[in-house]
Amino acid sequence: MSKRAHNLPVNTAAINALKLIGVDVRDLRPDRPWTPDADLYLIELYEQGIPVWDMAAETGRTQESITIRLIELGERERITPDMWGREATGPVPKGPLGVSG
């Protein structure tokens, strides 16, 4: 990777606007707050049949954080068991936690 990749122009006004609503785009901690976009991405991974441990690696979060968020999304009816793996292009594991439902 070239050094230029680290010197990309930054839209400071957009970053400050996001900070005003409580979103820090530079926050990469595994326990960072969930955003609507992060929820949508997690739902996409769920629909692809991606296991929790791979979701955690993909999003830079812990498996515990992913599991808790999937439960919360299920409680809010944003995801349902029949959505698991419906967009998968290959074989789908038994469930997000690797167990049958």
Jmol script that loads the backbone (N, CA, C; Angstrom):
load data "model"
ATOM      1  N   MET A   1       0.846  -1.178   0.000  1.00  0.00           N
ATOM      2  CA  MET A   1       0.000   0.000   0.000  1.00  0.00           C
ATOM      3  C   MET A   1       0.885   1.231   0.000  1.00  0.00           C
ATOM      4  N   SER A   2       0.556   2.190  -0.818  1.00  0.00           N
ATOM      5  CA  SER A   2       1.362   3.403  -0.886  1.00  0.00           C
ATOM      6  C   SER A   2       1.037   4.320   0.282  1.00  0.00           C
ATOM      7  N   LYS A   3       1.960   5.207   0.533  1.00  0.00           N
ATOM      8  CA  LYS A   3       1.751   6.171   1.612  1.00  0.00           C
ATOM      9  C   LYS A   3       0.623   7.138   1.275  1.00  0.00           C
ATOM     10  N   ARG A   4       0.334   7.325   0.002  1.00  0.00           N
ATOM     11  CA  ARG A   4      -0.732   8.240  -0.401  1.00  0.00           C
ATOM     12  C   ARG A   4      -2.093   7.800   0.115  1.00  0.00           C
ATOM     13  N   ALA A   5      -2.303   6.496   0.260  1.00  0.00           N
ATOM     14  CA  ALA A   5      -3.596   5.996   0.733  1.00  0.00           C
ATOM     15  C   ALA A   5      -3.939   6.553   2.106  1.00  0.00           C
ATOM     16  N   HIS A   6      -2.917   6.865   2.887  1.00  0.00           N
ATOM     17  CA  HIS A   6      -3.162   7.403   4.225  1.00  0.00           C
ATOM     18  C   HIS A   6      -3.418   8.904   4.204  1.00  0.00           C
ATOM     19  N   ASN A   7      -3.175   9.542   3.074  1.00  0.00           N
ATOM     20  CA  ASN A   7      -3.354  10.984   2.971  1.00  0.00           C
ATOM     21  C   ASN A   7      -4.550  11.348   2.094  1.00  0.00           C
ATOM     22  N   LEU A   8      -5.595  10.526   2.144  1.00  0.00           N
ATOM     23  CA  LEU A   8      -6.788  10.813   1.357  1.00  0.00           C
ATOM     24  C   LEU A   8      -7.455  12.071   1.885  1.00  0.00           C
ATOM     25  N   PRO A   9      -8.080  12.858   1.004  1.00  0.00           N
ATOM     26  CA  PRO A   9      -8.767  14.051   1.484  1.00  0.00           C
ATOM     27  C   PRO A   9      -9.919  13.657   2.405  1.00  0.00           C
ATOM     28  N   VAL A  10     -10.109  14.444   3.433  1.00  0.00           N
ATOM     29  CA  VAL A  10     -11.140  14.160   4.428  1.00  0.00           C
ATOM     30  C   VAL A  10     -12.174  15.282   4.385  1.00  0.00           C
ATOM     31  N   ASN A  11     -13.423  14.903   4.315  1.00  0.00           N
ATOM     32  CA  ASN A  11     -14.509  15.877   4.363  1.00  0.00           C
ATOM     33  C   ASN A  11     -14.786  16.172   5.832  1.00  0.00           C
ATOM     34  N   THR A  12     -14.084  17.151   6.371  1.00  0.00           N
ATOM     35  CA  THR A  12     -14.170  17.473   7.788  1.00  0.00           C
ATOM     36  C   THR A  12     -15.578  17.890   8.185  1.00  0.00           C
ATOM     37  N   ALA A  13     -16.264  18.615   7.332  1.00  0.00           N
ATOM     38  CA  ALA A  13     -17.628  19.062   7.643  1.00  0.00           C
ATOM     39  C   ALA A  13     -18.549  17.858   7.819  1.00  0.00           C
ATOM     40  N   ALA A  14     -18.423  16.855   6.945  1.00  0.00           N
ATOM     41  CA  ALA A  14     -19.262  15.657   7.055  1.00  0.00           C
ATOM     42  C   ALA A  14     -18.933  14.887   8.327  1.00  0.00           C
ATOM     43  N   ILE A  15     -17.647  14.764   8.643  1.00  0.00           N
ATOM     44  CA  ILE A  15     -17.246  14.049   9.862  1.00  0.00           C
ATOM     45  C   ILE A  15     -17.782  14.773  11.091  1.00  0.00           C
ATOM     46  N   ASN A  16     -17.694  16.101  11.112  1.00  0.00           N
ATOM     47  CA  ASN A  16     -18.207  16.871  12.247  1.00  0.00           C
ATOM     48  C   ASN A  16     -19.720  16.763  12.359  1.00  0.00           C
ATOM     49  N   ALA A  17     -20.414  16.736  11.215  1.00  0.00           N
ATOM     50  CA  ALA A  17     -21.880  16.593  11.236  1.00  0.00           C
ATOM     51  C   ALA A  17     -22.263  15.239  11.818  1.00  0.00           C
ATOM     52  N   LEU A  18     -21.538  14.199  11.439  1.00  0.00           N
ATOM     53  CA  LEU A  18     -21.817  12.872  11.988  1.00  0.00           C
ATOM     54  C   LEU A  18     -21.536  12.830  13.484  1.00  0.00           C
ATOM     55  N   LYS A  19     -20.479  13.494  13.924  1.00  0.00           N
ATOM     56  CA  LYS A  19     -20.163  13.535  15.353  1.00  0.00           C
ATOM     57  C   LYS A  19     -21.291  14.191  16.142  1.00  0.00           C
ATOM     58  N   LEU A  20     -21.939  15.189  15.544  1.00  0.00           N
ATOM     59  CA  LEU A  20     -23.045  15.865  16.221  1.00  0.00           C
ATOM     60  C   LEU A  20     -24.199  14.916  16.520  1.00  0.00           C
ATOM     61  N   ILE A  21     -24.390  13.912  15.672  1.00  0.00           N
ATOM     62  CA  ILE A  21     -25.475  12.956  15.919  1.00  0.00           C
ATOM     63  C   ILE A  21     -24.970  11.693  16.609  1.00  0.00           C
ATOM     64  N   GLY A  22     -23.706  11.736  17.065  1.00  0.00           N
ATOM     65  CA  GLY A  22     -23.183  10.636  17.859  1.00  0.00           C
ATOM     66  C   GLY A  22     -22.499   9.527  17.087  1.00  0.00           C
ATOM     67  N   VAL A  23     -22.097   9.782  15.839  1.00  0.00           N
ATOM     68  CA  VAL A  23     -21.421   8.768  15.033  1.00  0.00           C
ATOM     69  C   VAL A  23     -19.992   9.217  14.789  1.00  0.00           C
ATOM     70  N   ASP A  24     -19.034   8.422  15.233  1.00  0.00           N
ATOM     71  CA  ASP A  24     -17.632   8.712  14.990  1.00  0.00           C
ATOM     72  C   ASP A  24     -17.124   7.724  13.951  1.00  0.00           C
ATOM     73  N   VAL A  25     -16.947   8.186  12.713  1.00  0.00           N
ATOM     74  CA  VAL A  25     -16.562   7.295  11.618  1.00  0.00           C
ATOM     75  C   VAL A  25     -15.154   6.744  11.789  1.00  0.00           C
ATOM     76  N   ARG A  26     -14.370   7.346  12.639  1.00  0.00           N
ATOM     77  CA  ARG A  26     -13.013   6.861  12.875  1.00  0.00           C
ATOM     78  C   ARG A  26     -12.943   5.877  14.033  1.00  0.00           C
ATOM     79  N   ASP A  27     -14.063   5.632  14.691  1.00  0.00           N
ATOM     80  CA  ASP A  27     -14.109   4.705  15.824  1.00  0.00           C
ATOM     81  C   ASP A  27     -14.136   3.281  15.294  1.00  0.00           C
ATOM     82  N   LEU A  28     -13.072   2.542  15.505  1.00  0.00           N
ATOM     83  CA  LEU A  28     -12.970   1.165  15.035  1.00  0.00           C
ATOM     84  C   LEU A  28     -12.905   0.165  16.186  1.00  0.00           C
ATOM     85  N   ARG A  29     -13.250   0.598  17.394  1.00  0.00           N
ATOM     86  CA  ARG A  29     -13.244  -0.310  18.542  1.00  0.00           C
ATOM     87  C   ARG A  29     -14.271  -1.425  18.333  1.00  0.00           C
ATOM     88  N   PRO A  30     -13.980  -2.631  18.805  1.00  0.00           N
ATOM     89  CA  PRO A  30     -14.943  -3.732  18.663  1.00  0.00           C
ATOM     90  C   PRO A  30     -16.271  -3.463  19.377  1.00  0.00           C
ATOM     91  N   ASP A  31     -16.264  -2.610  20.402  1.00  0.00           N
ATOM     92  CA  ASP A  31     -17.488  -2.332  21.161  1.00  0.00           C
ATOM     93  C   ASP A  31     -18.102  -0.978  20.805  1.00  0.00           C
ATOM     94  N   ARG A  32     -17.772  -0.470  19.606  1.00  0.00           N
ATOM     95  CA  ARG A  32     -18.319   0.822  19.193  1.00  0.00           C
ATOM     96  C   ARG A  32     -19.838   0.736  19.039  1.00  0.00           C
ATOM     97  N   PRO A  33     -20.523   1.865  19.145  1.00  0.00           N
ATOM     98  CA  PRO A  33     -21.985   1.856  19.009  1.00  0.00           C
ATOM     99  C   PRO A  33     -22.416   1.377  17.616  1.00  0.00           C
ATOM    100  N   TRP A  34     -23.591   0.782  17.564  1.00  0.00           N
ATOM    101  CA  TRP A  34     -24.151   0.325  16.290  1.00  0.00           C
ATOM    102  C   TRP A  34     -24.828   1.494  15.595  1.00  0.00           C
ATOM    103  N   THR A  35     -24.643   1.568  14.295  1.00  0.00           N
ATOM    104  CA  THR A  35     -25.277   2.598  13.474  1.00  0.00           C
ATOM    105  C   THR A  35     -26.302   1.923  12.559  1.00  0.00           C
ATOM    106  N   PRO A  36     -27.218   2.692  11.983  1.00  0.00           N
ATOM    107  CA  PRO A  36     -28.176   2.092  11.037  1.00  0.00           C
ATOM    108  C   PRO A  36     -27.487   1.384   9.875  1.00  0.00           C
ATOM    109  N   ASP A  37     -26.401   1.964   9.345  1.00  0.00           N
ATOM    110  CA  ASP A  37     -25.675   1.325   8.250  1.00  0.00           C
ATOM    111  C   ASP A  37     -25.037   0.014   8.692  1.00  0.00           C
ATOM    112  N   ALA A  38     -24.495  -0.006   9.908  1.00  0.00           N
ATOM    113  CA  ALA A  38     -23.886  -1.235  10.424  1.00  0.00           C
ATOM    114  C   ALA A  38     -24.953  -2.317  10.590  1.00  0.00           C
ATOM    115  N   ASP A  39     -26.147  -1.925  11.033  1.00  0.00           N
ATOM    116  CA  ASP A  39     -27.251  -2.885  11.150  1.00  0.00           C
ATOM    117  C   ASP A  39     -27.614  -3.465   9.784  1.00  0.00           C
ATOM    118  N   LEU A  40     -27.717  -2.592   8.776  1.00  0.00           N
ATOM    119  CA  LEU A  40     -28.056  -3.062   7.428  1.00  0.00           C
ATOM    120  C   LEU A  40     -27.004  -4.034   6.901  1.00  0.00           C
ATOM    121  N   TYR A  41     -25.735  -3.731   7.163  1.00  0.00           N
ATOM    122  CA  TYR A  41     -24.659  -4.614   6.711  1.00  0.00           C
ATOM    123  C   TYR A  41     -24.731  -5.954   7.440  1.00  0.00           C
ATOM    124  N   LEU A  42     -25.028  -5.924   8.737  1.00  0.00           N
ATOM    125  CA  LEU A  42     -25.156  -7.159   9.505  1.00  0.00           C
ATOM    126  C   LEU A  42     -26.327  -7.998   8.980  1.00  0.00           C
ATOM    127  N   ILE A  43     -27.413  -7.356   8.626  1.00  0.00           N
ATOM    128  CA  ILE A  43     -28.566  -8.057   8.056  1.00  0.00           C
ATOM    129  C   ILE A  43     -28.185  -8.694   6.721  1.00  0.00           C
ATOM    130  N   GLU A  44     -27.412  -7.962   5.905  1.00  0.00           N
ATOM    131  CA  GLU A  44     -26.957  -8.529   4.628  1.00  0.00           C
ATOM    132  C   GLU A  44     -26.104  -9.775   4.852  1.00  0.00           C
ATOM    133  N   LEU A  45     -25.200  -9.719   5.820  1.00  0.00           N
ATOM    134  CA  LEU A  45     -24.352 -10.875   6.126  1.00  0.00           C
ATOM    135  C   LEU A  45     -25.216 -12.047   6.610  1.00  0.00           C
ATOM    136  N   TYR A  46     -26.224 -11.747   7.418  1.00  0.00           N
ATOM    137  CA  TYR A  46     -27.146 -12.761   7.930  1.00  0.00           C
ATOM    138  C   TYR A  46     -27.889 -13.425   6.767  1.00  0.00           C
ATOM    139  N   GLU A  47     -28.356 -12.620   5.838  1.00  0.00           N
ATOM    140  CA  GLU A  47     -29.084 -13.155   4.683  1.00  0.00           C
ATOM    141  C   GLU A  47     -28.188 -13.992   3.773  1.00  0.00           C
ATOM    142  N   GLN A  48     -26.891 -13.730   3.807  1.00  0.00           N
ATOM    143  CA  GLN A  48     -25.947 -14.515   3.014  1.00  0.00           C
ATOM    144  C   GLN A  48     -25.548 -15.813   3.715  1.00  0.00           C
ATOM    145  N   GLY A  49     -25.987 -15.994   4.954  1.00  0.00           N
ATOM    146  CA  GLY A  49     -25.660 -17.209   5.687  1.00  0.00           C
ATOM    147  C   GLY A  49     -24.256 -17.218   6.267  1.00  0.00           C
ATOM    148  N   ILE A  50     -23.723 -16.048   6.541  1.00  0.00           N
ATOM    149  CA  ILE A  50     -22.379 -15.937   7.103  1.00  0.00           C
ATOM    150  C   ILE A  50     -22.430 -16.263   8.595  1.00  0.00           C
ATOM    151  N   PRO A  51     -21.568 -17.171   9.094  1.00  0.00           N
ATOM    152  CA  PRO A  51     -21.556 -17.487  10.530  1.00  0.00           C
ATOM    153  C   PRO A  51     -21.073 -16.292  11.367  1.00  0.00           C
ATOM    154  N   VAL A  52     -21.443 -16.289  12.632  1.00  0.00           N
ATOM    155  CA  VAL A  52     -21.120 -15.189  13.537  1.00  0.00           C
ATOM    156  C   VAL A  52     -19.622 -14.900  13.566  1.00  0.00           C
ATOM    157  N   TRP A  53     -18.793 -15.940  13.634  1.00  0.00           N
ATOM    158  CA  TRP A  53     -17.346 -15.700  13.731  1.00  0.00           C
ATOM    159  C   TRP A  53     -16.819 -15.002  12.484  1.00  0.00           C
ATOM    160  N   ASP A  54     -17.403 -15.264  11.326  1.00  0.00           N
ATOM    161  CA  ASP A  54     -16.992 -14.565  10.109  1.00  0.00           C
ATOM    162  C   ASP A  54     -17.580 -13.153  10.064  1.00  0.00           C
ATOM    163  N   MET A  55     -18.800 -12.977  10.590  1.00  0.00           N
ATOM    164  CA  MET A  55     -19.374 -11.633  10.682  1.00  0.00           C
ATOM    165  C   MET A  55     -18.497 -10.755  11.562  1.00  0.00           C
ATOM    166  N   ALA A  56     -18.018 -11.329  12.668  1.00  0.00           N
ATOM    167  CA  ALA A  56     -17.157 -10.578  13.589  1.00  0.00           C
ATOM    168  C   ALA A  56     -15.866 -10.161  12.902  1.00  0.00           C
ATOM    169  N   ALA A  57     -15.257 -11.079  12.178  1.00  0.00           N
ATOM    170  CA  ALA A  57     -14.018 -10.757  11.471  1.00  0.00           C
ATOM    171  C   ALA A  57     -14.262  -9.702  10.391  1.00  0.00           C
ATOM    172  N   GLU A  58     -15.353  -9.815   9.683  1.00  0.00           N
ATOM    173  CA  GLU A  58     -15.681  -8.888   8.599  1.00  0.00           C
ATOM    174  C   GLU A  58     -15.952  -7.472   9.112  1.00  0.00           C
ATOM    175  N   THR A  59     -16.599  -7.362  10.265  1.00  0.00           N
ATOM    176  CA  THR A  59     -16.992  -6.053  10.774  1.00  0.00           C
ATOM    177  C   THR A  59     -16.032  -5.482  11.812  1.00  0.00           C
ATOM    178  N   GLY A  60     -15.056  -6.277  12.254  1.00  0.00           N
ATOM    179  CA  GLY A  60     -14.112  -5.802  13.269  1.00  0.00           C
ATOM    180  C   GLY A  60     -14.739  -5.698  14.641  1.00  0.00           C
ATOM    181  N   ARG A  61     -15.731  -6.539  14.893  1.00  0.00           N
ATOM    182  CA  ARG A  61     -16.404  -6.576  16.195  1.00  0.00           C
ATOM    183  C   ARG A  61     -16.182  -7.937  16.834  1.00  0.00           C
ATOM    184  N   THR A  62     -16.597  -8.080  18.078  1.00  0.00           N
ATOM    185  CA  THR A  62     -16.461  -9.366  18.755  1.00  0.00           C
ATOM    186  C   THR A  62     -17.644 -10.262  18.400  1.00  0.00           C
ATOM    187  N   GLN A  63     -17.452 -11.574  18.570  1.00  0.00           N
ATOM    188  CA  GLN A  63     -18.555 -12.510  18.342  1.00  0.00           C
ATOM    189  C   GLN A  63     -19.702 -12.220  19.305  1.00  0.00           C
ATOM    190  N   GLU A  64     -19.379 -11.835  20.517  1.00  0.00           N
ATOM    191  CA  GLU A  64     -20.413 -11.515  21.504  1.00  0.00           C
ATOM    192  C   GLU A  64     -21.246 -10.324  21.052  1.00  0.00           C
ATOM    193  N   SER A  65     -20.572  -9.293  20.523  1.00  0.00           N
ATOM    194  CA  SER A  65     -21.271  -8.109  20.051  1.00  0.00           C
ATOM    195  C   SER A  65     -22.201  -8.449  18.894  1.00  0.00           C
ATOM    196  N   ILE A  66     -21.728  -9.280  17.979  1.00  0.00           N
ATOM    197  CA  ILE A  66     -22.547  -9.698  16.832  1.00  0.00           C
ATOM    198  C   ILE A  66     -23.749 -10.500  17.304  1.00  0.00           C
ATOM    199  N   THR A  67     -23.513 -11.453  18.201  1.00  0.00           N
ATOM    200  CA  THR A  67     -24.604 -12.296  18.697  1.00  0.00           C
ATOM    201  C   THR A  67     -25.676 -11.470  19.389  1.00  0.00           C
ATOM    202  N   ILE A  68     -25.242 -10.555  20.243  1.00  0.00           N
ATOM    203  CA  ILE A  68     -26.201  -9.697  20.957  1.00  0.00           C
ATOM    204  C   ILE A  68     -26.991  -8.849  19.973  1.00  0.00           C
ATOM    205  N   ARG A  69     -26.303  -8.312  18.964  1.00  0.00           N
ATOM    206  CA  ARG A  69     -27.010  -7.463  17.995  1.00  0.00           C
ATOM    207  C   ARG A  69     -27.992  -8.274  17.158  1.00  0.00           C
ATOM    208  N   LEU A  70     -27.621  -9.496  16.790  1.00  0.00           N
ATOM    209  CA  LEU A  70     -28.562 -10.352  16.048  1.00  0.00           C
ATOM    210  C   LEU A  70     -29.807 -10.630  16.886  1.00  0.00           C
ATOM    211  N   ILE A  71     -29.617 -10.857  18.171  1.00  0.00           N
ATOM    212  CA  ILE A  71     -30.771 -11.080  19.061  1.00  0.00           C
ATOM    213  C   ILE A  71     -31.646  -9.835  19.105  1.00  0.00           C
ATOM    214  N   GLU A  72     -31.012  -8.654  19.241  1.00  0.00           N
ATOM    215  CA  GLU A  72     -31.772  -7.404  19.273  1.00  0.00           C
ATOM    216  C   GLU A  72     -32.523  -7.176  17.962  1.00  0.00           C
ATOM    217  N   LEU A  73     -31.875  -7.450  16.831  1.00  0.00           N
ATOM    218  CA  LEU A  73     -32.544  -7.298  15.535  1.00  0.00           C
ATOM    219  C   LEU A  73     -33.708  -8.276  15.402  1.00  0.00           C
ATOM    220  N   GLY A  74     -33.544  -9.473  15.944  1.00  0.00           N
ATOM    221  CA  GLY A  74     -34.632 -10.450  15.940  1.00  0.00           C
ATOM    222  C   GLY A  74     -35.795  -9.992  16.805  1.00  0.00           C
ATOM    223  N   GLU A  75     -35.487  -9.439  17.972  1.00  0.00           N
ATOM    224  CA  GLU A  75     -36.544  -8.938  18.862  1.00  0.00           C
ATOM    225  C   GLU A  75     -37.323  -7.797  18.231  1.00  0.00           C
ATOM    226  N   ARG A  76     -36.639  -7.004  17.397  1.00  0.00           N
ATOM    227  CA  ARG A  76     -37.304  -5.892  16.705  1.00  0.00           C
ATOM    228  C   ARG A  76     -37.889  -6.326  15.371  1.00  0.00           C
ATOM    229  N   GLU A  77     -37.814  -7.631  15.096  1.00  0.00           N
ATOM    230  CA  GLU A  77     -38.338  -8.235  13.866  1.00  0.00           C
ATOM    231  C   GLU A  77     -37.696  -7.659  12.608  1.00  0.00           C
ATOM    232  N   ARG A  78     -36.419  -7.257  12.718  1.00  0.00           N
ATOM    233  CA  ARG A  78     -35.663  -6.823  11.543  1.00  0.00           C
ATOM    234  C   ARG A  78     -35.071  -8.028  10.823  1.00  0.00           C
ATOM    235  N   ILE A  79     -34.865  -9.122  11.571  1.00  0.00           N
ATOM    236  CA  ILE A  79     -34.445 -10.385  10.985  1.00  0.00           C
ATOM    237  C   ILE A  79     -35.331 -11.488  11.547  1.00  0.00           C
ATOM    238  N   THR A  80     -35.514 -12.542  10.763  1.00  0.00           N
ATOM    239  CA  THR A  80     -36.286 -13.697  11.187  1.00  0.00           C
ATOM    240  C   THR A  80     -35.515 -14.954  10.790  1.00  0.00           C
ATOM    241  N   PRO A  81     -35.795 -16.077  11.428  1.00  0.00           N
ATOM    242  CA  PRO A  81     -35.063 -17.301  11.091  1.00  0.00           C
ATOM    243  C   PRO A  81     -35.140 -17.674   9.611  1.00  0.00           C
ATOM    244  N   ASP A  82     -36.257 -17.394   8.954  1.00  0.00           N
ATOM    245  CA  ASP A  82     -36.376 -17.767   7.538  1.00  0.00           C
ATOM    246  C   ASP A  82     -35.519 -16.890   6.620  1.00  0.00           C
ATOM    247  N   MET A  83     -34.970 -15.792   7.136  1.00  0.00           N
ATOM    248  CA  MET A  83     -34.082 -14.943   6.349  1.00  0.00           C
ATOM    249  C   MET A  83     -32.658 -15.495   6.308  1.00  0.00           C
ATOM    250  N   TRP A  84     -32.333 -16.412   7.223  1.00  0.00           N
ATOM    251  CA  TRP A  84     -30.965 -16.931   7.328  1.00  0.00           C
ATOM    252  C   TRP A  84     -30.551 -17.623   6.032  1.00  0.00           C
ATOM    253  N   GLY A  85     -29.556 -17.087   5.362  1.00  0.00           N
ATOM    254  CA  GLY A  85     -28.991 -17.697   4.178  1.00  0.00           C
ATOM    255  C   GLY A  85     -29.808 -17.591   2.911  1.00  0.00           C
ATOM    256  N   ARG A  86     -30.853 -16.789   2.892  1.00  0.00           N
ATOM    257  CA  ARG A  86     -31.714 -16.742   1.700  1.00  0.00           C
ATOM    258  C   ARG A  86     -31.020 -16.129   0.492  1.00  0.00           C
ATOM    259  N   GLU A  87     -29.965 -15.361   0.705  1.00  0.00           N
ATOM    260  CA  GLU A  87     -29.224 -14.753  -0.401  1.00  0.00           C
ATOM    261  C   GLU A  87     -27.917 -15.504  -0.683  1.00  0.00           C
ATOM    262  N   ALA A  88     -27.731 -16.648  -0.047  1.00  0.00           N
ATOM    263  CA  ALA A  88     -26.475 -17.389  -0.187  1.00  0.00           C
ATOM    264  C   ALA A  88     -26.337 -17.956  -1.592  1.00  0.00           C
ATOM    265  N   THR A  89     -25.108 -17.974  -2.079  1.00  0.00           N
ATOM    266  CA  THR A  89     -24.837 -18.548  -3.386  1.00  0.00           C
ATOM    267  C   THR A  89     -24.240 -19.946  -3.275  1.00  0.00           C
ATOM    268  N   GLY A  90     -23.867 -20.349  -2.100  1.00  0.00           N
ATOM    269  CA  GLY A  90     -23.282 -21.674  -1.883  1.00  0.00           C
ATOM    270  C   GLY A  90     -23.959 -22.364  -0.718  1.00  0.00           C
ATOM    271  N   PRO A  91     -23.341 -23.423  -0.199  1.00  0.00           N
ATOM    272  CA  PRO A  91     -23.933 -24.111   0.947  1.00  0.00           C
ATOM    273  C   PRO A  91     -23.999 -23.198   2.172  1.00  0.00           C
ATOM    274  N   VAL A  92     -25.060 -23.335   2.922  1.00  0.00           N
ATOM    275  CA  VAL A  92     -25.287 -22.497   4.095  1.00  0.00           C
ATOM    276  C   VAL A  92     -25.124 -23.338   5.352  1.00  0.00           C
ATOM    277  N   PRO A  93     -24.350 -22.845   6.345  1.00  0.00           N
ATOM    278  CA  PRO A  93     -24.240 -23.586   7.602  1.00  0.00           C
ATOM    279  C   PRO A  93     -25.589 -23.678   8.306  1.00  0.00           C
ATOM    280  N   LYS A  94     -25.630 -24.424   9.373  1.00  0.00           N
ATOM    281  CA  LYS A  94     -26.899 -24.670  10.075  1.00  0.00           C
ATOM    282  C   LYS A  94     -27.546 -23.405  10.635  1.00  0.00           C
ATOM    283  N   GLY A  95     -26.777 -22.439  10.999  1.00  0.00           N
ATOM    284  CA  GLY A  95     -27.307 -21.192  11.560  1.00  0.00           C
ATOM    285  C   GLY A  95     -26.172 -20.253  11.880  1.00  0.00           C
ATOM    286  N   PRO A  96     -26.470 -19.020  12.273  1.00  0.00           N
ATOM    287  CA  PRO A  96     -25.411 -18.058  12.522  1.00  0.00           C
ATOM    288  C   PRO A  96     -24.434 -18.513  13.599  1.00  0.00           C
ATOM    289  N   LEU A  97     -24.921 -19.314  14.544  1.00  0.00           N
ATOM    290  CA  LEU A  97     -24.053 -19.799  15.611  1.00  0.00           C
ATOM    291  C   LEU A  97     -23.532 -21.198  15.339  1.00  0.00           C
ATOM    292  N   GLY A  98     -23.820 -21.723  14.159  1.00  0.00           N
ATOM    293  CA  GLY A  98     -23.364 -23.058  13.790  1.00  0.00           C
ATOM    294  C   GLY A  98     -24.211 -24.181  14.358  1.00  0.00           C
ATOM    295  N   VAL A  99     -25.421 -23.863  14.772  1.00  0.00           N
ATOM    296  CA  VAL A  99     -26.343 -24.868  15.322  1.00  0.00           C
ATOM    297  C   VAL A  99     -27.638 -24.831  14.549  1.00  0.00           C
ATOM    298  N   SER A 100     -28.352 -25.924  14.543  1.00  0.00           N
ATOM    299  CA  SER A 100     -29.642 -25.942  13.839  1.00  0.00           C
ATOM    300  C   SER A 100     -30.687 -25.214  14.656  1.00  0.00           C
ATOM    301  N   GLY A 101     -31.628 -24.590  13.947  1.00  0.00           N
ATOM    302  CA  GLY A 101     -32.617 -23.746  14.582  1.00  0.00           C
ATOM    303  C   GLY A 101     -33.726 -24.473  15.166  1.00  0.00           C
TER     304      GLY A 101
END
end "model"
wireframe off; spacefill off
backbone 0.3
color backbone group
